[in-house]
Amino acid sequence: MENKNFRSWLDEMELNHPLVIAGPCSAETEEQVLEIAEELKNTDATVFRAGVWKPRTRPGSFEGIGAKALPWLQKVKEKTGLLIAIEIANAHHAKLALEFDVDILWIGARTTVNPFAVQEIAEAIQGTDKIVLVKNPINPDLELWIGAIERLHKMGVKNLGAIHRGFSSFRKSNYRNIPSWQIPIDLMSKYPSLPIINDPSHICGNREGIFEVSQTALDLKMNGLIIETHCDPDKAWSDAKQQIVPSRLVEIMDELKVRKPRFEKEESVSALNALRKEINAKDAQLMETLSERMLIVDNIGKAKKAANVAVLQNSRWREILEKVTKKGDEHGLSIGFIEKIFKAIHQESIAHQENIINK
């Protein structure tokens, strides 16, 4: 899957900062839209975003001005020179976006989860040279994300990119949507030429964490940021807590560090390669240890089969988890990290024993 035009545009900008897409969560009034755009034209923002249609979790809250706001965005482009971007949720939205010459269209998380809706959008914009970005689905499903991108690509949409906006979780978290960084990393590994834009506003759900998430995104070589910006965030009609004022956007962009893509000095490369060899050796040790552990698990499975004992022993599992999280904490490893690793090991252990018992 190639994205030469969009990728080339990003490369040719030759900026010392990433692509910045900024603007309000929702277009509220023509005056509000133009006021924010005038503020943003003096920042690092290249693209003005505004929600026109706002799909909400429950009815009754503000769900966007609708197509009435599209001429307002045209005025933004005329008066400020900023490109304009909106979310589209269905084929009708897509056709209107093209009619009003919107530069960047993005498909929201709620739409990405629905292959039927994505297919209808793909058919409506077939062959367009507009930039189309696909937000990750609400649930942490890489294949669903890739599937939406592929549907667009198969309909001749070449200028594709992705937006990482985090994932929902039943676990309590400091984030509105947990970033689960490994998922966009896996997407980058599969499609190295696909630009990925980070959405710290939706990941955080508050304005306080935007800088930290943005810096992490840049450290992971993401290509840009989409940050919700409003001249009076506390009075915003939607998602007030996660929007920042334009002056804060300027501060964030000044504070962010853009890392070099690779080591430039030969001695640094040599030092890095030596450390990587150490990592490789430790990884090999881990694989051997896991293999040896599974052999013991298999023997436990045989013992359970002989005694006709159930595979799952909850008290033993709680005992293991308590011990390893305590030991992990002593070694500076987070509880969440240790839990995730040992839950995966436990799941694999159960599968091994199930296979033995049911033979």
Secondary structure, 3 states (H helix, E strand, C coil): CCCHHHHHHHHHCCCCCCEEEEECCECCCHHHHHHHHHHHCCCCCCEEECECCCCCCCCCCCCCCCHHHHHHHHHHHHHHCCEEEEEECCHHHHHHHHHCCCCEEEECHHHHCCHHHHHHHHHHCCCCCCEEEEECCCCCCHHHHHHHHHHHHHCCCCCEEEEECCECCCCCCCCCCECCCHHHHHHHHHCCCCCEEECHHHHHCCCCCHHHHHHHHHHCCCCEEEEEECCCHHHCCCCHHHCECHHHHHHHHHHCCCCCCCCCCHHHHHHHHHHHHHHHHHHHHHHHHHHHHHHHHHHHHHHHHHHCCCCCCHHHHHHHHHHHHHHHHHCCCCHHHHHHHHHHHHHHHHHHHHHHHCC
